[in-house]
Amino acid sequence: MPASRTPPWKKPKPRGQHAQPLSPSQKAAARQRAEEHGRRYPNLIDNMWASRQPRGQTVAGIAEEE
């Protein structure tokens, strides 16, 4: 799939889809990714990456905390 040159923050929201909050394991994965890249908290790109990860499962070696 070709990469788009338009940054994600300038693209319109997809129609017909509802936002779904990240699961605890997805949030932890986004936090870990941000920390690995020297950021204090996850940015949009980290959250977008985490949203594509499976929900409720271990992501990148992180177990879901209950």
C-alpha positions as CSV (number, residue, x, y, z in Angstrom):
1,M,0.0,0.0,0.0
2,P,1.5,3.4,-0.9
3,A,2.3,5.8,1.9
4,S,0.2,9.0,2.0
5,R,2.1,12.3,2.1
6,T,-0.7,14.0,4.0
7,P,0.0,13.9,7.8
8,P,-2.7,12.2,9.9
9,W,-3.6,15.3,11.8
10,K,-4.6,17.0,8.5
11,K,-6.8,14.2,7.2
12,P,-10.6,14.3,7.9
13,K,-12.1,11.7,10.2
14,P,-13.3,8.5,8.6
15,R,-17.0,8.6,7.9
16,G,-19.3,5.9,9.4
17,Q,-16.8,4.8,12.1
18,H,-17.1,5.5,15.8
19,A,-14.1,6.2,18.0
20,Q,-13.3,3.3,20.3
21,P,-11.1,4.0,23.3
22,L,-7.8,2.1,23.7
23,S,-7.8,-0.9,25.9
24,P,-5.5,-0.9,29.0
25,S,-3.0,-3.1,27.1
26,Q,-3.0,-0.8,24.1
27,K,-2.5,2.2,26.3
28,A,0.5,0.5,28.0
29,A,1.9,-0.4,24.6
30,A,1.6,3.3,23.4
31,R,3.3,4.5,26.6
32,Q,6.1,2.0,26.2
33,R,6.7,3.0,22.6
34,A,6.7,6.7,23.5
35,E,9.2,6.0,26.3
36,E,11.5,4.0,24.0
37,H,11.6,7.0,21.6
38,G,12.4,9.5,24.4
39,R,8.9,11.1,24.8
40,R,7.3,11.7,28.2
41,Y,3.8,10.6,26.9
42,P,2.4,9.0,23.8
43,N,1.5,11.2,20.8
44,L,-1.0,10.7,18.0
45,I,1.2,8.4,16.1
46,D,1.9,6.1,19.1
47,N,-1.9,5.9,19.8
48,M,-2.6,5.2,16.1
49,W,0.0,2.4,16.2
50,A,-1.5,1.0,19.4
51,S,-5.0,1.0,18.1
52,R,-4.0,-1.4,15.4
53,Q,-2.7,-3.9,18.0
54,P,-5.0,-6.6,19.2
55,R,-7.3,-5.6,22.1
56,G,-7.1,-7.3,25.5
57,Q,-4.0,-9.4,24.6
58,T,-0.3,-9.1,25.4
59,V,1.2,-6.4,23.2
60,A,4.9,-6.2,22.8
61,G,5.5,-8.1,26.0
62,I,3.1,-6.1,28.1
63,A,0.4,-8.0,30.0
64,E,-3.0,-6.3,30.5
65,E,-3.4,-4.9,34.0
66,E,-6.8,-5.4,35.6
